Amino acid sequence: MRGKVIAFHSFKGGTGKTIIVTNLAAIYASKGKNVCLLDMDLRAPSLGITFKGDTDKNTINDLLNGHCKIKDVIIDVQQKYATKGRFLVGLADHSPKAIQEIITKDRKWEMKALQRIITLKNTLINEMEMDYVLLDTSPGVQYSSINAISNADIVFTISIFDESDIDGTGGIIQNIYESLEKKVYIIMNKVPLDFIISEDERRGLLKTVKATLNKPILTLIHCYCEVQQSKRRSIFAYTNPQHHFTKSLYELSERITEIN
């Protein structure tokens, strides 16, 4: 089976996108899959909080600037997390200078960056035989996000039960995802524990949101204070294997695997 490139996106920040994609990467690697997790959120990179990388390594920024290859960027964390499969991570430059440079990049640079992402995809899937390449993208409509999404096989957009977020997600689906002809699924995150009391309420809620967004909802993930308090300093599924949040993500990983 050919590997999959999956982009995780959201209309706005604060939806828990990075926590979800980080934990999914660890879960897949623990199952024996070869996984590469890349921080494509160049305006607000945060994977470095969880993965304190080798300071001698290049960053995703260096790669997109044409200064290095993907093999110069990735950090192998398989041994650290004792996973059955390979677990690779590529970090973005979180320095204020680098973020400012990204903000001021022009369209010409973005087009070159797109070509480098295409090359990156081919290298990871065809040469390095990754089963999953997971892209943590910038929220909203940014060139870096669109470049990542355009090269993904599947897009998962993370939304919360907020009217403005659901409306904004609907706009991105219609104006970005559909124009790129992408296969899109919705993950509803941070659902309050007392928001859904019965199975009938759950089904009704799913039906309402699905009608608004016109895309399949893959799962509902409840909001847990302890997950938010972890502040991404560790991989929650790794340190809390029996937690309901972890179990929800294991179920999600199985559903993603079933998508062709």
Steps between C-alpha positions, in 0.01 A plus 500: 500500500630841403552740788258783570565870548243645737458872573345615826349845468257733678321825437655661808750424775411347833309200366751245633630412154864459601422281801289270283752463217793451739324225692378330181857491371617331821210254490571395141870458575417292808293271275799439277431754226777717361397858576640843425346798680578842350437843649361700207354766729776743414328802657448343841711181518451300818621144444833609644332520842443124493802397296807686618708435194867480426626858476726398213204398288358716224135604512204483264574868427848407374346231281243734344771762446694242297792481744477127580323171434235329715756252636687798650184609684340191649567388855468129579308459828422128464743398773385774736137387485579130448265469202476192279503710184729784397404831656645806329435866575582818308486826692443857381709795615315664790727804531334844462734577211395188308130564559537858379677378188216258422243778533685711243558225239366578154309287250816409308647344815176317569503343154855376553401371844214309338740321268719409798199358684424283197858371506474451876187288458662278238811449713310405816249269331700342219859502629464489879186284486295690755154357564371836623626853453301726734504874437414744779399807298440866581138588584300708256582582140877536470716412202694249712175327599368491144831360374490224761133422439547489123758222545297298748303188413248568778413811702370493854365827625471543876203702621341579834135564588518872446269663246772721351740208472243276332402777257867573425571131450212484255650790304841333480340174386314676220769743389822303557453126541240455229692714251801273561272193469614361833352218701396671824387375841399692811625437852295675766726566798465639853138392533392573862444181698148603597412615148386156386297309758340234283577315177199670339646841583833394355340389174292816480806717553696315235212532255475876556872566454524267200214686334679831557841386377383244243795272582524181703581538869750235599474536877411714800776543758411625846680785676720392789666758725799274560571484126496879472714536811770274356593792270657266243812444712454126451298266280181445697422158351852387594479611864128425550424183301177419687345847484171549312667757273765245403238234434307746282809560290569128464145461366559797269823344372307187403238703314768689311666172402172384343484804269617415150 
